[in-house]
Amino acid sequence: MKNERYIGRSFECDFEPEKECEVEVAIVTDETLDMTFASEDERFHLKAISSDGCTYLGTWSYARAYVSEPTILGEARLALYRAKDKSAVLCGTFRSYDDGSDGRWVVELRPN
């Protein structure tokens, strides 16, 4: 698969109220997932790899251009589901290193 470029929304489902972020860009290949997403006042970057083009394992950090060695904030395991209309959904789990929180993560993607 060539690089597929998306935008969309990200939901952390185990919080009240549910946390929603904007996906500014997500680039997906069979081997990698590279996604930048933003909450109210912070931007984050997820970098994940896959051995089967379906399940992606990776970590996220702050998306700051001036940081050469980003501090890893947490890890994620996400499964990719593609639709005929070229949209996609990532579903899985996350674990945050700073406070130990974990939960379900859903990302809705549409072609960009």
SERO-4910 file (N, C-alpha, C, O; in steps of 0.05 Angstrom, whole numbers):
BEGIN
 pado doro    nc1    nc2    nc3   cac1   cac2   cac3    cc1    cc2    cc3    oc1    oc2    oc3
  Met    A     17    -24      0      0      0      0     18     25      0     38     26     14
  Lys    A     11     44    -16     25     70    -16     17     86      9     -1     77     24
  Asn    A     30    108     13     22    126     35     -7    135     32    -14    145     10
  Glu    A    -23    131     52    -50    142     52    -51    164     73    -43    160     96
  Arg    A    -60    187     64    -60    211     81    -89    217     90   -107    217     74
  Tyr    A    -92    222    116   -119    226    128   -119    250    147    -98    260    155
  Ile    A   -144    259    153   -149    277    175   -173    264    190   -184    245    180
  Gly    A   -180    275    213   -203    263    227   -205    271    256   -197    293    263
  Arg    A   -216    253    272   -221    258    301   -212    234    317   -213    211    308
  Ser    A   -202    240    341   -192    220    359   -209    221    385   -214    243    395
  Phe    A   -216    198    396   -232    197    420   -219    178    440   -213    155    434
  Glu    A   -215    188    465   -207    170    487   -233    164    502   -244    182    514
  Cys    A   -241    140    501   -269    132    508   -274    128    538   -297    127    546
  Asp    A   -254    126    554   -258    119    582   -256    142    601   -251    139    625
  Phe    A   -261    166    591   -261    190    607   -288    203    607   -303    200    588
  Glu    A   -295    217    629   -319    233    630   -312    262    633   -299    268    653
  Pro    A   -318    280    616   -330    273    590   -308    261    571   -284    264    576
  Glu    A   -318    248    551   -300    235    532   -281    256    520   -289    278    512
  Lys    A   -255    249    519   -235    267    508   -235    265    478   -233    243    467
  Glu    A   -237    288    464   -236    288    435   -213    306    426   -209    327    437
  Cys    A   -199    296    406   -177    312    394   -181    313    364   -194    295    352
  Glu    A   -170    333    351   -170    335    322   -145    321    311   -123    326    321
  Val    A   -149    304    292   -126    292    278   -118    311    255   -133    314    236
  Glu    A    -95    324    258    -86    343    238    -76    329    213    -81    338    191
  Val    A    -62    307    217    -53    290    195    -46    262    205    -35    259    227
  Ala    A    -53    243    189    -45    215    195    -36    203    169    -51    203    149
  Ile    A    -12    192    169     -1    179    145      2    150    152     16    142    171
  Val    A    -11    133    136    -12    104    141      0     89    118     -7     93     95
  Thr    A     18     71    124     28     51    105     24     24    118     15     22    140
  Asp    A     31      3    103     30    -24    115     49    -28    138     44    -45    156
  Glu    A     70    -12    139     91    -15    160     89      7    182     98      2    204
  Thr    A     78     30    176     79     52    195     53     68    197     37     68    179
  Leu    A     49     80    220     28     99    226     41    123    238     55    121    258
  Asp    A     38    146    226     50    171    234     28    192    237     17    201    217
  Met    A     20    200    262     -4    216    266      2    239    284     15    236    305
  Thr    A     -7    263    277     -6    287    294    -34    294    301    -52    297    284
  Phe    A    -39    297    327    -66    304    337    -64    325    358    -43    327    372
  Ala    A    -86    340    362    -85    363    380   -109    363    398   -132    358    389
  Ser    A   -104    370    424   -126    375    443   -130    405    445   -121    419    427
  Glu    A   -142    414    466   -148    443    469   -123    460    467   -123    481    454
  Asp    A   -101    451    481    -78    469    482    -51    454    477    -30    466    481
  Glu    A    -52    430    469    -27    415    463    -29    399    437    -51    392    428
  Arg    A     -6    395    424     -5    378    400     12    354    407     32    356    422
  Phe    A      5    331    396     18    306    402     25    291    376     13    297    355
  His    A     45    273    377     53    258    354     55    229    362     68    221    381
  Leu    A     41    212    347     42    183    350     58    171    328     53    177    304
  Lys    A     77    154    335     93    139    315     90    110    322     97    101    344
  Ala    A     80     94    303     75     66    308     84     49    284     86     59    261
  Ile    A     90     23    290     98      5    268     79    -19    268     65    -25    287
  Ser    A     79    -33    245     62    -56    241     77    -77    226     93    -71    208
  Ser    A     73   -102    233     85   -124    218     65   -137    199     72   -154    183
  Asp    A     39   -130    202     19   -143    186      1   -123    170    -18   -132    156
  Gly    A      6    -97    173    -10    -77    159    -37    -73    171    -55    -60    160
  Cys    A    -42    -84    195    -68    -82    208    -65    -73    237    -81    -56    246
  Thr    A    -47    -84    252    -43    -77    280    -18    -60    283      4    -68    274
  Tyr    A    -21    -37    296      1    -18    299      8    -15    328    -10    -11    345
  Leu    A     33    -16    335     43    -12    362     62     11    362     80     13    346
  Gly    A     58     30    381     75     53    381     73     70    406     60     62    426
  Thr    A     86     93    405     86    112    427     79    140    418     82    146    394
  Trp    A     71    157    437     66    185    430     81    203    448     89    196    470
  Ser    A     85    227    438    100    248    452     88    275    444     71    276    427
  Tyr    A     98    297    457     89    323    449    100    328    421    122    320    414
  Ala    A     84    342    404     92    349    377    104    378    378     90    397    374
  Arg    A    129    379    384    143    405    387    167    405    369    185    388    371
  Ala    A    168    423    350    189    424    331    217    428    343    237    419    332
  Tyr    A    218    442    366    244    449    378    255    427    395    277    431    407
  Val    A    241    404    398    251    383    416    264    361    399    251    349    382
  Ser    A    291    357    403    305    337    386    300    309    397    299    290    381
  Glu    A    298    306    423    293    280    436    267    282    451    267    290    475
  Pro    A    244    275    438    219    279    452    216    259    476    225    237    475
  Thr    A    202    269    496    195    252    519    171    235    512    150    246    505
  Ile    A    174    209    514    152    191    508    131    193    530    138    190    554
  Leu    A    106    199    523     85    203    542     68    178    546     55    175    567
  Gly    A     68    159    527     51    136    530     54    117    506     69    123    487
  Glu    A     39     95    508     40     75    486     12     68    477     -8     72    492
  Ala    A     10     58    453    -16     51    441    -13     26    425      8     20    413
  Arg    A    -36     12    424    -39    -12    406    -65     -7    391    -87     -7    404
  Leu    A    -64     -4    365    -87      3    349    -90    -16    325    -70    -23    312
  Ala    A   -115    -24    319   -121    -40    296   -134    -22    275   -151     -5    281
  Leu    A   -126    -25    250   -135     -8    228   -157    -23    212   -154    -46    205
  Tyr    A   -179     -9    208   -202    -20    192   -207      0    170   -213     24    175
  Arg    A   -206     -9    145   -210      8    121   -238      3    109   -248    -19    109
  Ala    A   -250     25     99   -276     23     86   -273     27     56   -253     37     47
  Lys    A   -294     19     41   -293     22     12   -291     51      3   -279     57    -18
  Asp    A   -302     69     19   -301     97     12   -275    111     18   -272    135     17
  Lys    A   -254     95     26   -227    104     32   -224    115     60   -202    123     68
  Ser    A   -246    116     75   -244    125    103   -232    101    119   -231     79    109
  Ala    A   -225    107    144   -213     85    161   -219     91    190   -225    114    197
  Val    A   -217     71    206   -220     73    235   -197     58    248   -191     36    240
  Leu    A   -186     70    268   -166     57    285   -179     52    312   -191     71    324
  Cys    A   -179     28    322   -190     21    348   -169      7    365   -155    -11    354
  Gly    A   -168     14    390   -149     -1    407   -147     10    435   -167     21    446
  Thr    A   -124      8    446   -119     16    474    -95     34    476    -77     34    459
  Phe    A    -94     50    498    -71     67    504    -64     64    533    -81     55    550
  Arg    A    -40     71    540    -31     73    567    -13     97    570      7    100    555
  Ser    A    -20    115    588     -5    140    593     16    134    614     10    123    635
  Tyr    A     41    143    609     63    138    628     62    157    652     70    149    674
  Asp    A     53    181    648     54    201    670     36    195    693     44    197    716
  Asp    A     11    188    688     -8    183    710    -18    154    711    -34    147    728
  Gly    A     -8    137    693    -16    109    693    -44    103    682    -53     80    683
  Ser    A    -57    124    671    -84    119    661    -82    102    635    -62    103    621
  Asp    A   -104     88    631   -105     72    606   -134     71    597   -152     79    612
  Gly    A   -139     61    574   -166     60    564   -168     54    535   -149     45    522
  Arg    A   -192     57    524   -198     52    496   -194     77    480   -200     99    489
  Trp    A   -184     74    455   -178     96    437   -190     90    410   -185     68    399
  Val    A   -206    108    400   -219    105    373   -211    130    357   -213    153    366
  Val    A   -202    125    333   -194    147    315   -210    144    288   -207    124    275
  Glu    A   -226    164    282   -240    164    256   -224    180    236   -216    203    241
  Leu    A   -218    168    213   -201    180    192   -216    183    166   -231    165    159
  Arg    A   -212    205    152   -223    208    125   -200    218    107   -182    232    116
  Pro    A   -201    211     81   -179    218     63   -176    248     63   -195    264     65
  Asn    A   -150    256     59   -144    285     58   -131    290     31   -124    313     25
***
